Amino acid sequence: MLEIIDGDTAFVVDETNNAAWWVVGQCRRPIPVLPQNTSQNKSIKTMTSKIIRNNTRIGNRQIVLKQQFRFTLADAPNGPITVEVYNSLRGGWSVVPVRQKAQCAYDATCRQRMEAPEC
């Protein structure tokens, strides 16, 4: 579980199955992850999502918002982990400050969020 610092949401990342979810409220939204590319550095794994397109309205304008997620995960427990989000309105990638809940399986509240049903 990767909790957004000073935020209400989190990410569940399953490295083994190359899957990820965005935990929002009482449910998890699946993040469509691209197939894994092999890297020369085996201690760091990067998972990138497909581009997610959403039609949205800003004022009286209808626009297409494009978002993409990138998770960089270190092999060692509590190693450096980064989450970046691409947002077409902001014009690029932004780092999202997260903290890893490595012991989530032993915390009832954390485990409940991690096992929430899909939206």
Backbone as XML, in Angstrom:
<?xml version="1.0"?>
<chain id="A" units="angstrom">
  <residue number="1" name="MET">
    <atom name="N" x="0.853" y="-1.172" z="0.000"/>
    <atom name="CA" x="0.000" y="0.000" z="0.000"/>
    <atom name="C" x="0.899" y="1.235" z="0.000"/>
  </residue>
  <residue number="2" name="LEU">
    <atom name="N" x="0.612" y="2.154" z="-0.890"/>
    <atom name="CA" x="1.330" y="3.422" z="-0.968"/>
    <atom name="C" x="0.330" y="4.536" z="-0.686"/>
  </residue>
  <residue number="3" name="GLU">
    <atom name="N" x="0.421" y="5.122" z="0.500"/>
    <atom name="CA" x="-0.507" y="6.180" z="0.897"/>
    <atom name="C" x="0.026" y="7.523" z="0.438"/>
  </residue>
  <residue number="4" name="ILE">
    <atom name="N" x="-0.862" y="8.345" z="-0.115"/>
    <atom name="CA" x="-0.472" y="9.684" z="-0.511"/>
    <atom name="C" x="-0.348" y="10.519" z="0.757"/>
  </residue>
  <residue number="5" name="ILE">
    <atom name="N" x="0.812" y="11.136" z="0.947"/>
    <atom name="CA" x="1.066" y="11.953" z="2.136"/>
    <atom name="C" x="0.167" y="13.181" z="2.078"/>
  </residue>
  <residue number="6" name="ASP">
    <atom name="N" x="-0.510" y="13.470" z="3.186"/>
    <atom name="CA" x="-1.457" y="14.583" z="3.286"/>
    <atom name="C" x="-2.588" y="14.467" z="2.274"/>
  </residue>
  <residue number="7" name="GLY">
    <atom name="N" x="-2.993" y="13.230" z="1.961"/>
    <atom name="CA" x="-4.090" y="13.000" z="1.027"/>
    <atom name="C" x="-5.038" y="11.955" z="1.559"/>
  </residue>
  <residue number="8" name="ASP">
    <atom name="N" x="-6.133" y="11.775" z="0.870"/>
    <atom name="CA" x="-7.151" y="10.811" z="1.291"/>
    <atom name="C" x="-7.122" y="9.529" z="0.471"/>
  </residue>
  <residue number="9" name="THR">
    <atom name="N" x="-6.254" y="9.457" z="-0.513"/>
    <atom name="CA" x="-6.235" y="8.296" z="-1.385"/>
    <atom name="C" x="-4.915" y="7.545" z="-1.242"/>
  </residue>
  <residue number="10" name="ALA">
    <atom name="N" x="-4.871" y="6.385" z="-1.893"/>
    <atom name="CA" x="-3.675" y="5.537" z="-1.832"/>
    <atom name="C" x="-3.614" y="4.700" z="-3.102"/>
  </residue>
  <residue number="11" name="PHE">
    <atom name="N" x="-2.521" y="3.978" z="-3.253"/>
    <atom name="CA" x="-2.348" y="3.059" z="-4.369"/>
    <atom name="C" x="-2.013" y="1.685" z="-3.818"/>
  </residue>
  <residue number="12" name="VAL">
    <atom name="N" x="-2.578" y="0.658" z="-4.419"/>
    <atom name="CA" x="-2.198" y="-0.722" z="-4.136"/>
    <atom name="C" x="-1.447" y="-1.191" z="-5.365"/>
  </residue>
  <residue number="13" name="VAL">
    <atom name="N" x="-0.216" y="-1.644" z="-5.159"/>
    <atom name="CA" x="0.628" y="-2.087" z="-6.267"/>
    <atom name="C" x="1.008" y="-3.537" z="-6.033"/>
  </residue>
  <residue number="14" name="ASP">
    <atom name="N" x="0.691" y="-4.385" z="-7.009"/>
    <atom name="CA" x="1.011" y="-5.807" z="-6.957"/>
    <atom name="C" x="2.098" y="-6.061" z="-8.005"/>
  </residue>
  <residue number="15" name="GLU">
    <atom name="N" x="3.356" y="-6.020" z="-7.550"/>
    <atom name="CA" x="4.485" y="-6.207" z="-8.473"/>
    <atom name="C" x="4.461" y="-7.576" z="-9.134"/>
  </residue>
  <residue number="16" name="THR">
    <atom name="N" x="4.124" y="-8.601" z="-8.367"/>
    <atom name="CA" x="4.152" y="-9.968" z="-8.869"/>
    <atom name="C" x="3.235" y="-10.146" z="-10.069"/>
  </residue>
  <residue number="17" name="ASN">
    <atom name="N" x="2.045" y="-9.571" z="-9.992"/>
    <atom name="CA" x="1.060" y="-9.726" z="-11.066"/>
    <atom name="C" x="0.994" y="-8.513" z="-11.987"/>
  </residue>
  <residue number="18" name="ASN">
    <atom name="N" x="1.917" y="-7.556" z="-11.812"/>
    <atom name="CA" x="1.982" y="-6.356" z="-12.641"/>
    <atom name="C" x="0.610" y="-5.664" z="-12.697"/>
  </residue>
  <residue number="19" name="ALA">
    <atom name="N" x="0.072" y="-5.385" z="-11.509"/>
    <atom name="CA" x="-1.251" y="-4.770" z="-11.407"/>
    <atom name="C" x="-1.214" y="-3.638" z="-10.389"/>
  </residue>
  <residue number="20" name="ALA">
    <atom name="N" x="-2.129" y="-2.684" z="-10.566"/>
    <atom name="CA" x="-2.202" y="-1.560" z="-9.627"/>
    <atom name="C" x="-3.640" y="-1.057" z="-9.557"/>
  </residue>
  <residue number="21" name="TRP">
    <atom name="N" x="-3.973" y="-0.482" z="-8.385"/>
    <atom name="CA" x="-5.288" y="0.102" z="-8.155"/>
    <atom name="C" x="-5.126" y="1.432" z="-7.452"/>
  </residue>
  <residue number="22" name="TRP">
    <atom name="N" x="-6.055" y="2.327" z="-7.694"/>
    <atom name="CA" x="-6.115" y="3.620" z="-7.026"/>
    <atom name="C" x="-7.243" y="3.520" z="-6.013"/>
  </residue>
  <residue number="23" name="VAL">
    <atom name="N" x="-6.933" y="3.612" z="-4.723"/>
    <atom name="CA" x="-7.929" y="3.486" z="-3.660"/>
    <atom name="C" x="-8.575" y="4.858" z="-3.449"/>
  </residue>
  <residue number="24" name="VAL">
    <atom name="N" x="-9.869" y="4.929" z="-3.740"/>
    <atom name="CA" x="-10.628" y="6.175" z="-3.617"/>
    <atom name="C" x="-11.884" y="5.866" z="-2.812"/>
  </residue>
  <residue number="25" name="GLY">
    <atom name="N" x="-12.017" y="6.521" z="-1.670"/>
    <atom name="CA" x="-13.199" y="6.263" z="-0.827"/>
    <atom name="C" x="-13.204" y="4.827" z="-0.341"/>
  </residue>
  <residue number="26" name="GLN">
    <atom name="N" x="-14.307" y="4.143" z="-0.593"/>
    <atom name="CA" x="-14.470" y="2.771" z="-0.123"/>
    <atom name="C" x="-14.250" y="1.725" z="-1.213"/>
  </residue>
  <residue number="27" name="CYS">
    <atom name="N" x="-13.612" y="2.133" z="-2.319"/>
    <atom name="CA" x="-13.384" y="1.162" z="-3.388"/>
    <atom name="C" x="-12.044" y="1.418" z="-4.078"/>
  </residue>
  <residue number="28" name="ARG">
    <atom name="N" x="-11.645" y="0.452" z="-4.923"/>
    <atom name="CA" x="-10.389" y="0.541" z="-5.669"/>
    <atom name="C" x="-10.699" y="0.639" z="-7.157"/>
  </residue>
  <residue number="29" name="ARG">
    <atom name="N" x="-10.053" y="1.580" z="-7.822"/>
    <atom name="CA" x="-10.184" y="1.700" z="-9.280"/>
    <atom name="C" x="-8.972" y="1.045" z="-9.923"/>
  </residue>
  <residue number="30" name="PRO">
    <atom name="N" x="-9.199" y="0.076" z="-10.809"/>
    <atom name="CA" x="-8.056" y="-0.566" z="-11.452"/>
    <atom name="C" x="-7.305" y="0.422" z="-12.342"/>
  </residue>
  <residue number="31" name="ILE">
    <atom name="N" x="-5.993" y="0.341" z="-12.322"/>
    <atom name="CA" x="-5.137" y="1.152" z="-13.186"/>
    <atom name="C" x="-4.595" y="0.195" z="-14.240"/>
  </residue>
  <residue number="32" name="PRO">
    <atom name="N" x="-4.903" y="0.432" z="-15.518"/>
    <atom name="CA" x="-4.423" y="-0.490" z="-16.558"/>
    <atom name="C" x="-2.914" y="-0.346" z="-16.760"/>
  </residue>
  <residue number="33" name="VAL">
    <atom name="N" x="-2.172" y="-1.355" z="-16.342"/>
    <atom name="CA" x="-0.705" y="-1.307" z="-16.367"/>
    <atom name="C" x="-0.195" y="-1.932" z="-17.670"/>
  </residue>
  <residue number="34" name="LEU">
    <atom name="N" x="0.810" y="-1.278" z="-18.266"/>
    <atom name="CA" x="1.431" y="-1.806" z="-19.477"/>
    <atom name="C" x="2.211" y="-3.079" z="-19.155"/>
  </residue>
  <residue number="35" name="PRO">
    <atom name="N" x="2.399" y="-3.961" z="-20.141"/>
    <atom name="CA" x="3.237" y="-5.143" z="-19.910"/>
    <atom name="C" x="4.624" y="-4.713" z="-19.466"/>
  </residue>
  <residue number="36" name="GLN">
    <atom name="N" x="5.230" y="-5.519" z="-18.605"/>
    <atom name="CA" x="6.525" y="-5.196" z="-18.000"/>
    <atom name="C" x="7.642" y="-5.309" z="-19.018"/>
  </residue>
  <residue number="37" name="ASN">
    <atom name="N" x="8.512" y="-4.307" z="-19.045"/>
    <atom name="CA" x="9.748" y="-4.366" z="-19.835"/>
    <atom name="C" x="10.868" y="-4.835" z="-18.926"/>
  </residue>
  <residue number="38" name="THR">
    <atom name="N" x="11.790" y="-5.601" z="-19.463"/>
    <atom name="CA" x="12.921" y="-6.033" z="-18.646"/>
    <atom name="C" x="13.912" y="-4.886" z="-18.534"/>
  </residue>
  <residue number="39" name="SER">
    <atom name="N" x="14.495" y="-4.779" z="-17.366"/>
    <atom name="CA" x="15.441" y="-3.709" z="-17.084"/>
    <atom name="C" x="16.785" y="-4.315" z="-16.723"/>
  </residue>
  <residue number="40" name="GLN">
    <atom name="N" x="17.838" y="-3.571" z="-16.974"/>
    <atom name="CA" x="19.165" y="-4.054" z="-16.610"/>
    <atom name="C" x="19.353" y="-4.012" z="-15.102"/>
  </residue>
  <residue number="41" name="ASN">
    <atom name="N" x="18.682" y="-3.086" z="-14.430"/>
    <atom name="CA" x="18.798" y="-2.964" z="-12.977"/>
    <atom name="C" x="17.654" y="-3.761" z="-12.345"/>
  </residue>
  <residue number="42" name="LYS">
    <atom name="N" x="17.938" y="-4.951" z="-11.880"/>
    <atom name="CA" x="16.903" y="-5.835" z="-11.338"/>
    <atom name="C" x="16.419" y="-5.405" z="-9.962"/>
  </residue>
  <residue number="43" name="SER">
    <atom name="N" x="17.140" y="-4.506" z="-9.277"/>
    <atom name="CA" x="16.732" y="-4.108" z="-7.932"/>
    <atom name="C" x="15.683" y="-2.990" z="-7.959"/>
  </residue>
  <residue number="44" name="ILE">
    <atom name="N" x="15.463" y="-2.392" z="-9.126"/>
    <atom name="CA" x="14.452" y="-1.346" z="-9.249"/>
    <atom name="C" x="13.489" y="-1.744" z="-10.355"/>
  </residue>
  <residue number="45" name="LYS">
    <atom name="N" x="12.196" y="-1.723" z="-10.040"/>
    <atom name="CA" x="11.171" y="-2.097" z="-11.002"/>
    <atom name="C" x="10.292" y="-0.881" z="-11.250"/>
  </residue>
  <residue number="46" name="THR">
    <atom name="N" x="10.021" y="-0.599" z="-12.503"/>
    <atom name="CA" x="9.131" y="0.499" z="-12.849"/>
    <atom name="C" x="7.909" y="-0.070" z="-13.548"/>
  </residue>
  <residue number="47" name="MET">
    <atom name="N" x="6.748" y="0.319" z="-13.052"/>
    <atom name="CA" x="5.480" y="-0.071" z="-13.657"/>
    <atom name="C" x="4.815" y="1.203" z="-14.170"/>
  </residue>
  <residue number="48" name="THR">
    <atom name="N" x="4.399" y="1.189" z="-15.431"/>
    <atom name="CA" x="3.761" y="2.350" z="-16.043"/>
    <atom name="C" x="2.389" y="1.950" z="-16.547"/>
  </residue>
  <residue number="49" name="SER">
    <atom name="N" x="1.432" y="2.836" z="-16.342"/>
    <atom name="CA" x="0.079" y="2.542" z="-16.795"/>
    <atom name="C" x="-0.105" y="2.957" z="-18.250"/>
  </residue>
  <residue number="50" name="LYS">
    <atom name="N" x="-1.158" y="2.439" z="-18.828"/>
    <atom name="CA" x="-1.592" y="2.940" z="-20.124"/>
    <atom name="C" x="-2.112" y="4.353" z="-19.901"/>
  </residue>
  <residue number="51" name="ILE">
    <atom name="N" x="-2.230" y="5.124" z="-20.972"/>
    <atom name="CA" x="-2.804" y="6.465" z="-20.856"/>
    <atom name="C" x="-4.305" y="6.315" z="-20.638"/>
  </residue>
  <residue number="52" name="ILE">
    <atom name="N" x="-4.807" y="6.988" z="-19.602"/>
    <atom name="CA" x="-6.230" y="6.955" z="-19.264"/>
    <atom name="C" x="-6.837" y="8.265" z="-19.757"/>
  </residue>
  <residue number="53" name="ARG">
    <atom name="N" x="-7.870" y="8.163" z="-20.570"/>
    <atom name="CA" x="-8.537" y="9.345" z="-21.117"/>
    <atom name="C" x="-9.918" y="9.492" z="-20.495"/>
  </residue>
  <residue number="54" name="ASN">
    <atom name="N" x="-10.212" y="10.691" z="-20.037"/>
    <atom name="CA" x="-11.528" y="10.987" z="-19.458"/>
    <atom name="C" x="-12.064" y="12.271" z="-20.073"/>
  </residue>
  <residue number="55" name="ASN">
    <atom name="N" x="-13.314" y="12.239" z="-20.519"/>
    <atom name="CA" x="-13.967" y="13.463" z="-20.963"/>
    <atom name="C" x="-14.403" y="14.212" z="-19.726"/>
  </residue>
  <residue number="56" name="THR">
    <atom name="N" x="-14.043" y="15.471" z="-19.655"/>
    <atom name="CA" x="-14.390" y="16.275" z="-18.491"/>
    <atom name="C" x="-14.740" y="17.687" z="-18.943"/>
  </residue>
  <residue number="57" name="ARG">
    <atom name="N" x="-15.332" y="18.431" z="-18.051"/>
    <atom name="CA" x="-15.759" y="19.784" z="-18.363"/>
    <atom name="C" x="-15.049" y="20.754" z="-17.422"/>
  </residue>
  <residue number="58" name="ILE">
    <atom name="N" x="-14.455" y="21.794" z="-18.013"/>
    <atom name="CA" x="-13.867" y="22.883" z="-17.239"/>
    <atom name="C" x="-14.618" y="24.141" z="-17.668"/>
  </residue>
  <residue number="59" name="GLY">
    <atom name="N" x="-15.420" y="24.644" z="-16.766"/>
    <atom name="CA" x="-16.288" y="25.770" z="-17.124"/>
    <atom name="C" x="-17.250" y="25.325" z="-18.204"/>
  </residue>
  <residue number="60" name="ASN">
    <atom name="N" x="-17.260" y="26.026" z="-19.331"/>
    <atom name="CA" x="-18.156" y="25.633" z="-20.419"/>
    <atom name="C" x="-17.423" y="24.861" z="-21.519"/>
  </residue>
  <residue number="61" name="ARG">
    <atom name="N" x="-16.157" y="24.516" z="-21.272"/>
    <atom name="CA" x="-15.378" y="23.778" z="-22.263"/>
    <atom name="C" x="-15.366" y="22.288" z="-21.961"/>
  </residue>
  <residue number="62" name="GLN">
    <atom name="N" x="-15.566" y="21.481" z="-22.981"/>
    <atom name="CA" x="-15.441" y="20.027" z="-22.876"/>
    <atom name="C" x="-14.031" y="19.668" z="-23.326"/>
  </residue>
  <residue number="63" name="ILE">
    <atom name="N" x="-13.273" y="18.966" z="-22.491"/>
    <atom name="CA" x="-11.897" y="18.590" z="-22.834"/>
    <atom name="C" x="-11.684" y="17.100" z="-22.580"/>
  </residue>
  <residue number="64" name="VAL">
    <atom name="N" x="-10.596" y="16.584" z="-23.119"/>
    <atom name="CA" x="-10.179" y="15.214" z="-22.848"/>
    <atom name="C" x="-8.962" y="15.297" z="-21.930"/>
  </residue>
  <residue number="65" name="LEU">
    <atom name="N" x="-9.121" y="14.813" z="-20.710"/>
    <atom name="CA" x="-8.037" y="14.769" z="-19.735"/>
    <atom name="C" x="-7.290" y="13.453" z="-19.928"/>
  </residue>
  <residue number="66" name="LYS">
    <atom name="N" x="-5.980" y="13.534" z="-20.076"/>
    <atom name="CA" x="-5.155" y="12.334" z="-20.207"/>
    <atom name="C" x="-4.296" y="12.218" z="-18.964"/>
  </residue>
  <residue number="67" name="GLN">
    <atom name="N" x="-4.318" y="11.029" z="-18.349"/>
    <atom name="CA" x="-3.506" y="10.764" z="-17.171"/>
    <atom name="C" x="-2.753" y="9.456" z="-17.368"/>
  </residue>
  <residue number="68" name="GLN">
    <atom name="N" x="-1.593" y="9.386" z="-16.729"/>
    <atom name="CA" x="-0.799" y="8.171" z="-16.750"/>
    <atom name="C" x="-0.062" y="8.083" z="-15.423"/>
  </residue>
  <residue number="69" name="PHE">
    <atom name="N" x="0.133" y="6.868" z="-14.922"/>
    <atom name="CA" x="0.797" y="6.648" z="-13.642"/>
    <atom name="C" x="2.094" y="5.890" z="-13.863"/>
  </residue>
  <residue number="70" name="ARG">
    <atom name="N" x="3.122" y="6.232" z="-13.062"/>
    <atom name="CA" x="4.392" y="5.504" z="-13.099"/>
    <atom name="C" x="4.812" y="5.225" z="-11.654"/>
  </residue>
  <residue number="71" name="PHE">
    <atom name="N" x="5.009" y="3.952" z="-11.350"/>
    <atom name="CA" x="5.431" y="3.505" z="-10.025"/>
    <atom name="C" x="6.857" y="2.981" z="-10.134"/>
  </residue>
  <residue number="72" name="THR">
    <atom name="N" x="7.792" y="3.571" z="-9.398"/>
    <atom name="CA" x="9.173" y="3.101" z="-9.366"/>
    <atom name="C" x="9.390" y="2.491" z="-7.991"/>
  </residue>
  <residue number="73" name="LEU">
    <atom name="N" x="9.646" y="1.185" z="-7.978"/>
    <atom name="CA" x="9.705" y="0.415" z="-6.737"/>
    <atom name="C" x="11.081" y="-0.200" z="-6.570"/>
  </residue>
  <residue number="74" name="ALA">
    <atom name="N" x="11.690" y="-0.004" z="-5.420"/>
    <atom name="CA" x="12.984" y="-0.615" z="-5.113"/>
    <atom name="C" x="12.751" y="-2.023" z="-4.614"/>
  </residue>
  <residue number="75" name="ASP">
    <atom name="N" x="13.726" y="-2.890" z="-4.812"/>
    <atom name="CA" x="13.625" y="-4.292" z="-4.412"/>
    <atom name="C" x="13.685" y="-4.452" z="-2.897"/>
  </residue>
  <residue number="76" name="ALA">
    <atom name="N" x="14.452" y="-3.623" z="-2.231"/>
    <atom name="CA" x="14.612" y="-3.748" z="-0.781"/>
    <atom name="C" x="13.388" y="-3.204" z="-0.051"/>
  </residue>
  <residue number="77" name="PRO">
    <atom name="N" x="12.988" y="-3.821" z="1.065"/>
    <atom name="CA" x="11.874" y="-3.288" z="1.837"/>
    <atom name="C" x="12.178" y="-1.868" z="2.303"/>
  </residue>
  <residue number="78" name="ASN">
    <atom name="N" x="11.165" y="-1.038" z="2.246"/>
    <atom name="CA" x="11.272" y="0.368" z="2.648"/>
    <atom name="C" x="12.319" y="1.127" z="1.830"/>
  </residue>
  <residue number="79" name="GLY">
    <atom name="N" x="12.649" y="0.623" z="0.641"/>
    <atom name="CA" x="13.585" y="1.307" z="-0.243"/>
    <atom name="C" x="12.905" y="2.503" z="-0.901"/>
  </residue>
  <residue number="80" name="PRO">
    <atom name="N" x="13.628" y="3.205" z="-1.748"/>
    <atom name="CA" x="13.038" y="4.377" z="-2.385"/>
    <atom name="C" x="11.915" y="3.988" z="-3.337"/>
  </residue>
  <residue number="81" name="ILE">
    <atom name="N" x="10.764" y="4.584" z="-3.122"/>
    <atom name="CA" x="9.584" y="4.344" z="-3.945"/>
    <atom name="C" x="9.079" y="5.700" z="-4.404"/>
  </residue>
  <residue number="82" name="THR">
    <atom name="N" x="8.798" y="5.816" z="-5.698"/>
    <atom name="CA" x="8.223" y="7.052" z="-6.196"/>
    <atom name="C" x="6.980" y="6.749" z="-7.014"/>
  </residue>
  <residue number="83" name="VAL">
    <atom name="N" x="6.046" y="7.683" z="-6.962"/>
    <atom name="CA" x="4.845" y="7.628" z="-7.788"/>
    <atom name="C" x="4.812" y="8.940" z="-8.547"/>
  </residue>
  <residue number="84" name="GLU">
    <atom name="N" x="4.658" y="8.829" z="-9.859"/>
    <atom name="CA" x="4.542" y="10.013" z="-10.699"/>
    <atom name="C" x="3.242" y="9.922" z="-11.485"/>
  </residue>
  <residue number="85" name="VAL">
    <atom name="N" x="2.623" y="11.079" z="-11.706"/>
    <atom name="CA" x="1.370" y="11.139" z="-12.457"/>
    <atom name="C" x="1.543" y="12.129" z="-13.597"/>
  </residue>
  <residue number="86" name="TYR">
    <atom name="N" x="1.198" y="11.679" z="-14.796"/>
    <atom name="CA" x="1.176" y="12.582" z="-15.944"/>
    <atom name="C" x="-0.238" y="13.122" z="-16.056"/>
  </residue>
  <residue number="87" name="ASN">
    <atom name="N" x="-0.350" y="14.431" z="-16.216"/>
    <atom name="CA" x="-1.638" y="15.089" z="-16.351"/>
    <atom name="C" x="-1.531" y="16.045" z="-17.535"/>
  </residue>
  <residue number="88" name="SER">
    <atom name="N" x="-2.368" y="15.841" z="-18.551"/>
    <atom name="CA" x="-2.284" y="16.652" z="-19.755"/>
    <atom name="C" x="-2.615" y="18.119" z="-19.492"/>
  </residue>
  <residue number="89" name="LEU">
    <atom name="N" x="-3.430" y="18.406" z="-18.483"/>
    <atom name="CA" x="-3.757" y="19.800" z="-18.171"/>
    <atom name="C" x="-2.574" y="20.512" z="-17.527"/>
  </residue>
  <residue number="90" name="ARG">
    <atom name="N" x="-1.811" y="19.778" z="-16.744"/>
    <atom name="CA" x="-0.636" y="20.370" z="-16.087"/>
    <atom name="C" x="0.583" y="20.336" z="-16.994"/>
  </residue>
  <residue number="91" name="GLY">
    <atom name="N" x="0.487" y="19.581" z="-18.070"/>
    <atom name="CA" x="1.549" y="19.589" z="-19.068"/>
    <atom name="C" x="2.758" y="18.751" z="-18.753"/>
  </residue>
  <residue number="92" name="GLY">
    <atom name="N" x="2.624" y="17.722" z="-17.952"/>
    <atom name="CA" x="3.776" y="16.864" z="-17.713"/>
    <atom name="C" x="3.627" y="15.991" z="-16.488"/>
  </residue>
  <residue number="93" name="TRP">
    <atom name="N" x="4.750" y="15.422" z="-16.081"/>
    <atom name="CA" x="4.806" y="14.500" z="-14.951"/>
    <atom name="C" x="4.997" y="15.268" z="-13.650"/>
  </residue>
  <residue number="94" name="SER">
    <atom name="N" x="4.307" y="14.819" z="-12.610"/>
    <atom name="CA" x="4.465" y="15.378" z="-11.267"/>
    <atom name="C" x="4.700" y="14.233" z="-10.294"/>
  </residue>
  <residue number="95" name="VAL">
    <atom name="N" x="5.613" y="14.440" z="-9.363"/>
    <atom name="CA" x="5.863" y="13.443" z="-8.322"/>
    <atom name="C" x="4.781" y="13.578" z="-7.262"/>
  </residue>
  <residue number="96" name="VAL">
    <atom name="N" x="4.203" y="12.458" z="-6.864"/>
    <atom name="CA" x="3.199" y="12.418" z="-5.803"/>
    <atom name="C" x="3.891" y="11.875" z="-4.559"/>
  </residue>
  <residue number="97" name="PRO">
    <atom name="N" x="3.951" y="12.648" z="-3.480"/>
    <atom name="CA" x="4.619" y="12.149" z="-2.276"/>
    <atom name="C" x="3.814" y="11.018" z="-1.627"/>
  </residue>
  <residue number="98" name="VAL">
    <atom name="N" x="4.449" y="9.864" z="-1.477"/>
    <atom name="CA" x="3.783" y="8.698" z="-0.886"/>
    <atom name="C" x="4.662" y="8.102" z="0.210"/>
  </residue>
  <residue number="99" name="ARG">
    <atom name="N" x="4.004" y="7.341" z="1.078"/>
    <atom name="CA" x="4.739" y="6.559" z="2.083"/>
    <atom name="C" x="4.240" y="5.123" z="1.972"/>
  </residue>
  <residue number="100" name="GLN">
    <atom name="N" x="5.171" y="4.196" z="2.046"/>
    <atom name="CA" x="4.841" y="2.786" z="1.940"/>
    <atom name="C" x="4.374" y="2.253" z="3.275"/>
  </residue>
  <residue number="101" name="LYS">
    <atom name="N" x="3.249" y="1.550" z="3.261"/>
    <atom name="CA" x="2.746" y="0.854" z="4.450"/>
    <atom name="C" x="3.131" y="-0.611" z="4.294"/>
  </residue>
  <residue number="102" name="ALA">
    <atom name="N" x="4.392" y="-0.924" z="4.624"/>
    <atom name="CA" x="4.923" y="-2.272" z="4.428"/>
    <atom name="C" x="4.213" y="-3.304" z="5.300"/>
  </residue>
  <residue number="103" name="GLN">
    <atom name="N" x="3.718" y="-2.890" z="6.464"/>
    <atom name="CA" x="3.057" y="-3.806" z="7.392"/>
    <atom name="C" x="1.530" y="-3.719" z="7.279"/>
  </residue>
  <residue number="104" name="CYS">
    <atom name="N" x="1.040" y="-3.371" z="6.111"/>
    <atom name="CA" x="-0.399" y="-3.157" z="5.916"/>
    <atom name="C" x="-1.221" y="-4.408" z="6.264"/>
  </residue>
  <residue number="105" name="ALA">
    <atom name="N" x="-0.678" y="-5.577" z="5.995"/>
    <atom name="CA" x="-1.419" y="-6.821" z="6.259"/>
    <atom name="C" x="-1.725" y="-7.002" z="7.748"/>
  </residue>
  <residue number="106" name="TYR">
    <atom name="N" x="-0.957" y="-6.317" z="8.623"/>
    <atom name="CA" x="-1.144" y="-6.464" z="10.069"/>
    <atom name="C" x="-1.974" y="-5.336" z="10.678"/>
  </residue>
  <residue number="107" name="ASP">
    <atom name="N" x="-2.400" y="-4.384" z="9.859"/>
    <atom name="CA" x="-3.200" y="-3.240" z="10.312"/>
    <atom name="C" x="-4.599" y="-3.400" z="9.722"/>
  </residue>
  <residue number="108" name="ALA">
    <atom name="N" x="-5.611" y="-3.579" z="10.555"/>
    <atom name="CA" x="-6.963" y="-3.877" z="10.088"/>
    <atom name="C" x="-7.514" y="-2.796" z="9.154"/>
  </residue>
  <residue number="109" name="THR">
    <atom name="N" x="-7.310" y="-1.529" z="9.483"/>
    <atom name="CA" x="-7.832" y="-0.442" z="8.650"/>
    <atom name="C" x="-7.135" y="-0.417" z="7.296"/>
  </residue>
  <residue number="110" name="CYS">
    <atom name="N" x="-5.835" y="-0.557" z="7.309"/>
    <atom name="CA" x="-5.055" y="-0.565" z="6.075"/>
    <atom name="C" x="-5.444" y="-1.768" z="5.210"/>
  </residue>
  <residue number="111" name="ARG">
    <atom name="N" x="-5.538" y="-2.926" z="5.826"/>
    <atom name="CA" x="-5.895" y="-4.148" z="5.089"/>
    <atom name="C" x="-7.282" y="-4.014" z="4.467"/>
  </residue>
  <residue number="112" name="GLN">
    <atom name="N" x="-8.216" y="-3.399" z="5.186"/>
    <atom name="CA" x="-9.568" y="-3.204" z="4.662"/>
    <atom name="C" x="-9.543" y="-2.315" z="3.412"/>
  </residue>
  <residue number="113" name="ARG">
    <atom name="N" x="-8.745" y="-1.260" z="3.442"/>
    <atom name="CA" x="-8.622" y="-0.388" z="2.265"/>
    <atom name="C" x="-7.982" y="-1.136" z="1.113"/>
  </residue>
  <residue number="114" name="MET">
    <atom name="N" x="-6.951" y="-1.939" z="1.415"/>
    <atom name="CA" x="-6.241" y="-2.673" z="0.384"/>
    <atom name="C" x="-7.136" y="-3.720" z="-0.281"/>
  </residue>
  <residue number="115" name="GLU">
    <atom name="N" x="-8.063" y="-4.289" z="0.488"/>
    <atom name="CA" x="-8.940" y="-5.342" z="-0.023"/>
    <atom name="C" x="-10.317" y="-4.821" z="-0.415"/>
  </residue>
  <residue number="116" name="ALA">
    <atom name="N" x="-10.479" y="-3.500" z="-0.504"/>
    <atom name="CA" x="-11.765" y="-2.913" z="-0.874"/>
    <atom name="C" x="-12.206" y="-3.425" z="-2.257"/>
  </residue>
  <residue number="117" name="PRO">
    <atom name="N" x="-13.515" y="-3.473" z="-2.482"/>
    <atom name="CA" x="-13.988" y="-3.935" z="-3.798"/>
    <atom name="C" x="-13.635" y="-2.923" z="-4.893"/>
  </residue>
  <residue number="118" name="GLU">
    <atom name="N" x="-13.600" y="-3.407" z="-6.130"/>
    <atom name="CA" x="-13.334" y="-2.499" z="-7.231"/>
    <atom name="C" x="-14.552" y="-1.622" z="-7.490"/>
  </residue>
  <residue number="119" name="CYS">
    <atom name="N" x="-14.297" y="-0.387" z="-7.896"/>
    <atom name="CA" x="-15.372" y="0.575" z="-8.197"/>
    <atom name="C" x="-16.092" y="0.173" z="-9.472"/>
  </residue>
</chain>
